[in-house]
Amino acid sequence: MIDSTSLRKGKLNMKNSSIALLAICFISANAISAEERITYKECNYLSSQLNSNLPKKLDEITTADSTICTHSKNNRIILLYRNTLDLERNELPKKILSKIHETQKNNICTNPNLKSLVDVVDMGYVFNDNSGQYLGEFAVKVEDCTLK
């Protein structure tokens, strides 16, 4: 997801991961269209498939730990990625999570394969430090990809 040099400099270079590719394969194999959101049951199946490959070290400091499915306040299904940053809370540069959010949103919205995933399920990201302390979270929704 992010590399430590970019993180510490406040620059991000987020990469597409095999985790996202597995999710895209699920969506494609089940022929879910953008007009049709996945069901909670389908999301749980996808999550279990993703979890069979987790935890996975994504880069020097980021580990994708697990996924779960949950509901948003407006009852939309969210595929939630739980991540650990190998940093202490006091090492986290200010506003880094907002930078990660913007970079991830741009990555998802400009990559047709990733965009097809967010068309059918909201994607949430929760970050903890290496001692389990909560650092922050964000979500990427299909509405985030529309031009304003």
Summary of the structure (lengths in Angstrom):
residues: 148
radius of gyration: 14.8
end to end distance: 26.6
largest distance: 44.6
contacts: 425
relative contact order: 0.19
helix: 40%
strand: 24%
